[in-house]
Amino acid sequence: MTQTNTDGDELARCDRRSDSGPFDIIGDVHGCAGELEALLARLGYHVRWTGTPSAAEVTVVPPRGRRAVFVGDLVDRGPRVPDTLRIVMSMVEAGTAYAVPGNHDVKFQRWLDGKDVKPSHGLDRTIAQFEPEPKAFRIAVRKFLKDLPIYVWLDGGGLAVAHAGIKEDMLGRISGEIRRFCLYGETSGETDKFGLPIRYHWAVEYRGHTSVVYGHTPVPDADWVNNTLCIDTGCCFGGKLTALRWPEREIVSVPAADIYTMPVRPFGHPPPRPGVTA
């Protein structure tokens, strides 16, 4: 298949192997801006707000030499989605952070595009929180989400960040299949007893040299599995917001201030594919 110019542009945004960090990779925020502010402070970032609530602006000053990387799912479920986006957008624009989209972000972008999407799984809360926001901010958010690279490959090829993960042979390429994997992981096409997609624990089979950090499927604690790490620790569900300091491999977390949304199913890694033992 011939690669389009759009794919080539996105691949250039994905392939950042020349950027060596150090990095602070932050798990699924889901609108929990208060916990994000607390986590950034623990990591040594200084967050400063100015202006009025209807015209708020934020500046985030990182520790010298460090940059943040957000694994996506910035929106839905939590109480302060617009502020979460303001923080992340400000950091990306200033060159002090990278961000990749999550499946919730892509769905919200489709809503901003005027598409007919079902306001479920927290999207209804995001839409309600955006009702008082000015049109200019909506336009800026739409462009920001649309321009995000589907993954970032960093640190000389030693680190990759994608929302639901990525396999090593996908790195350095762009395709519809790769985009789907980065957003949703490996799924069976069926739903479980909770009505949610059945996901497989792709990391059980991972044998790559590139360390992969991802989110998407909430787990009680961030633990390494075959050189991969899931750092979605369910902040919006009353868990915690977690970051990985790279290359130190230090895990830093702050507890959720509240249970903003009740989880539909218990936390934990999905099962491996049939025929694969963990």
C-alpha positions as CSV (number, residue, x, y, z in Angstrom):
1,M,0.0,0.0,0.0
2,T,1.3,3.4,-1.0
3,Q,1.8,5.7,2.1
4,T,-0.1,9.0,1.8
5,N,1.5,12.3,2.6
6,T,-0.7,12.6,5.7
7,D,0.6,9.2,6.9
8,G,4.2,10.5,6.2
9,D,3.5,13.6,8.2
10,E,2.1,11.6,11.1
11,L,5.0,9.2,11.0
12,A,7.4,12.1,11.3
13,R,5.6,13.2,14.5
14,C,5.7,9.6,15.8
15,D,9.3,8.9,15.2
16,R,11.1,11.0,17.8
17,R,14.0,8.7,18.5
18,S,16.4,11.7,18.5
19,D,14.7,13.0,21.7
20,S,16.4,11.4,24.7
21,G,14.5,12.9,27.6
22,P,14.5,12.4,30.5
23,F,10.7,11.9,30.5
24,D,7.8,11.7,32.9
25,I,5.1,9.5,31.4
26,I,1.7,10.1,32.8
27,G,-1.3,7.7,32.8
28,D,-4.9,8.2,31.9
29,V,-6.1,11.5,33.4
30,H,-9.8,11.3,32.4
31,G,-10.5,14.9,33.5
32,C,-9.0,14.6,37.0
33,A,-7.2,17.9,36.7
34,G,-6.7,18.3,40.5
35,E,-4.8,15.0,40.7
36,L,-2.8,16.0,37.6
37,E,-1.7,19.2,39.3
38,A,-0.7,17.2,42.4
39,L,1.2,14.7,40.4
40,L,3.0,17.3,38.4
41,A,4.0,19.1,41.6
42,R,5.4,15.8,43.0
43,L,7.4,15.4,39.8
44,G,8.8,18.9,40.2
45,Y,6.7,20.8,37.7
46,H,5.3,24.2,38.6
47,V,1.7,24.9,37.5
48,R,0.5,28.5,37.5
49,W,-3.1,29.6,36.5
50,T,-3.9,33.2,35.4
51,G,-7.1,34.9,34.2
52,T,-10.7,34.2,35.1
53,P,-12.5,30.9,35.1
54,S,-14.1,31.7,31.7
55,A,-10.8,32.7,30.2
56,A,-8.2,30.7,32.2
57,E,-4.7,30.3,31.1
58,V,-2.1,28.0,32.5
59,T,1.7,27.8,32.4
60,V,3.6,24.7,33.5
61,V,7.4,25.0,34.1
62,P,9.1,21.6,34.1
63,P,12.2,20.5,36.0
64,R,15.3,21.4,34.0
65,G,15.7,19.1,31.0
66,R,12.6,17.0,31.7
67,R,9.5,16.6,29.6
68,A,6.1,14.9,30.2
69,V,4.5,12.4,27.9
70,F,0.7,11.8,28.3
71,V,-0.7,8.4,27.3
72,G,-4.1,9.7,26.3
73,D,-7.7,9.5,27.6
74,L,-7.5,13.1,28.8
75,V,-11.3,13.5,28.7
76,D,-14.5,11.9,30.2
77,R,-15.5,10.7,33.6
78,G,-13.6,13.3,35.8
79,P,-14.8,16.7,37.0
80,R,-12.4,19.0,35.2
81,V,-12.0,18.0,31.6
82,P,-11.5,21.5,30.1
83,D,-8.8,22.3,32.7
84,T,-7.0,19.0,32.0
85,L,-6.9,19.9,28.3
86,R,-5.7,23.4,29.1
87,I,-2.8,22.0,31.1
88,V,-1.8,19.4,28.5
89,M,-2.3,21.7,25.5
90,S,-0.2,24.4,27.1
91,M,2.7,21.9,27.8
92,V,2.6,20.5,24.3
93,E,2.6,23.9,22.7
94,A,5.5,25.0,24.9
95,G,7.5,21.9,23.9
96,T,7.6,20.6,27.4
97,A,5.3,17.6,26.7
98,Y,4.2,15.0,24.2
99,A,0.8,13.5,24.1
100,V,-0.9,10.6,22.2
101,P,-4.6,10.2,21.8
102,G,-6.8,7.7,23.7
103,N,-10.0,6.2,22.5
104,H,-12.0,8.6,24.6
105,D,-10.2,11.5,23.1
106,V,-10.9,10.3,19.6
107,K,-14.5,9.8,20.3
108,F,-14.8,13.4,21.8
109,Q,-13.0,14.7,18.7
110,R,-15.7,13.0,16.5
111,W,-18.3,14.8,18.6
112,L,-16.5,18.1,18.1
113,D,-16.6,17.3,14.4
114,G,-20.4,17.1,14.5
115,K,-20.5,13.3,14.1
116,D,-23.3,11.2,15.6
117,V,-21.7,9.5,18.6
118,K,-23.3,7.9,21.6
119,P,-22.6,10.0,24.7
120,S,-21.6,7.0,26.9
121,H,-18.7,6.0,29.1
122,G,-18.3,9.6,30.5
123,L,-18.6,11.5,27.2
124,D,-21.9,13.0,28.5
125,R,-19.9,14.6,31.3
126,T,-17.4,16.1,28.9
127,I,-20.1,17.5,26.7
128,A,-21.8,19.1,29.8
129,Q,-18.5,20.6,30.9
130,F,-17.9,22.1,27.5
131,E,-21.2,23.8,27.2
132,P,-20.0,27.1,28.9
133,E,-16.6,27.0,27.1
134,P,-16.0,29.6,24.4
135,K,-16.1,28.6,20.7
136,A,-12.5,29.4,20.3
137,F,-11.5,26.9,22.9
138,R,-13.5,24.2,21.3
139,I,-11.9,24.9,18.0
140,A,-8.4,24.8,19.6
141,V,-9.2,21.5,21.4
142,R,-10.5,19.9,18.1
143,K,-7.3,20.8,16.3
144,F,-5.1,19.7,19.1
145,L,-6.7,16.2,19.3
146,K,-6.7,15.8,15.5
147,D,-3.0,16.6,15.3
148,L,-1.8,14.2,18.0
149,P,0.6,11.4,16.8
150,I,-0.9,7.9,17.4
151,Y,2.3,6.9,19.2
152,V,5.7,8.4,20.1
153,W,9.0,6.5,19.7
154,L,11.7,8.1,21.8
155,D,15.1,7.8,23.4
156,G,17.0,6.3,20.5
157,G,14.3,3.7,20.0
158,G,14.5,2.5,23.6
159,L,11.0,3.8,24.6
160,A,7.6,3.9,23.0
161,V,4.4,5.3,24.3
162,A,0.9,4.5,22.9
163,H,-2.5,4.6,24.6
164,A,-3.3,0.9,24.5
165,G,0.2,-0.3,23.7
166,I,2.1,-1.1,20.5
167,K,4.1,-4.1,19.2
168,E,7.7,-3.6,18.3
169,D,7.2,-4.5,14.6
170,M,4.6,-1.7,14.4
171,L,7.2,1.0,15.3
172,G,8.3,3.2,12.5
173,R,5.1,2.5,10.5
174,I,1.6,3.9,10.2
175,S,-1.5,2.0,9.1
176,G,-5.2,1.6,10.0
177,E,-4.4,-1.6,11.9
178,I,-1.6,0.1,13.9
179,R,-3.9,3.1,14.7
180,R,-6.6,0.7,16.0
181,F,-4.1,-1.3,18.1
182,C,-2.7,1.9,19.6
183,L,-6.2,3.1,20.6
184,Y,-7.9,-0.2,21.6
185,G,-5.2,-2.8,22.1
186,E,-5.9,-6.4,21.0
187,T,-9.6,-7.3,21.1
188,S,-11.6,-10.3,20.2
189,G,-14.5,-8.5,18.5
190,E,-16.8,-9.8,21.2
191,T,-18.2,-8.2,24.5
192,D,-18.0,-9.6,28.0
193,K,-20.8,-9.9,30.6
194,F,-20.4,-6.2,31.4
195,G,-21.1,-5.3,27.8
196,L,-17.5,-4.1,27.3
197,P,-15.1,-5.3,24.5
198,I,-13.1,-8.4,25.4
199,R,-9.4,-7.4,25.3
200,Y,-6.4,-9.6,25.3
201,H,-3.3,-9.0,27.4
202,W,-0.9,-8.5,24.4
203,A,2.0,-7.7,26.8
204,V,2.2,-11.4,27.8
205,E,3.6,-12.2,24.4
206,Y,5.8,-9.1,24.1
207,R,9.5,-9.8,23.6
208,G,10.7,-6.5,22.2
209,H,13.8,-4.5,23.1
210,T,11.8,-1.3,23.1
211,S,10.2,-0.5,26.4
212,V,6.5,0.2,25.9
213,V,4.5,2.3,28.3
214,Y,0.7,2.5,27.9
215,G,-2.6,2.9,29.7
216,H,-6.2,2.1,28.5
217,T,-7.0,-0.8,30.8
218,P,-7.0,0.2,34.5
219,V,-4.9,-1.9,36.9
220,P,-4.5,-1.5,40.7
221,D,-0.8,-1.0,40.5
222,A,1.7,-0.4,37.7
223,D,3.9,-3.5,37.2
224,W,6.3,-4.3,34.5
225,V,5.4,-7.2,32.2
226,N,7.9,-8.3,29.5
227,N,9.4,-4.8,29.1
228,T,5.9,-3.2,29.0
229,L,4.2,-1.1,31.7
230,C,0.5,-0.1,32.0
231,I,0.2,3.1,34.0
232,D,-3.6,3.5,34.0
233,T,-4.3,3.0,37.7
234,G,-7.9,4.1,37.6
235,C,-7.7,7.7,39.0
236,C,-11.3,8.5,37.8
237,F,-12.5,5.3,39.6
238,G,-11.0,6.3,42.9
239,G,-7.6,4.7,42.3
240,K,-4.6,6.8,41.7
241,L,-2.9,8.8,39.0
242,T,0.5,7.4,38.1
243,A,3.6,8.5,36.3
244,L,6.8,6.7,35.2
245,R,10.1,8.6,35.5
246,W,12.3,7.6,32.5
247,P,15.1,6.5,32.3
248,E,15.0,6.1,36.1
249,R,12.1,3.6,35.9
250,E,10.7,5.2,39.1
251,I,6.9,5.0,39.6
252,V,5.3,8.0,41.2
253,S,1.6,8.2,42.1
254,V,-1.0,10.4,43.8
255,P,-4.3,9.1,45.2
256,A,-7.6,10.1,43.7
257,A,-9.4,12.7,45.7
258,D,-12.8,11.0,45.1
259,I,-14.6,8.3,43.2
260,Y,-15.8,10.3,40.1
261,T,-17.2,7.3,38.2
262,M,-18.0,3.7,39.4
263,P,-16.1,1.2,37.3
264,V,-18.2,-1.2,35.2
265,R,-15.8,-4.1,35.8
266,P,-13.1,-4.7,38.3
267,F,-9.5,-3.5,37.8
268,G,-7.0,-5.9,36.4
269,H,-5.1,-7.0,33.3
270,P,-7.2,-8.6,30.6
271,P,-6.6,-12.3,29.9
272,P,-4.0,-13.5,27.4
273,R,-5.2,-14.7,24.0
274,P,-6.5,-18.3,23.9
275,G,-3.6,-20.7,23.9
276,V,-1.2,-18.3,25.6
277,T,-0.1,-18.8,29.2
278,A,0.8,-15.9,31.3
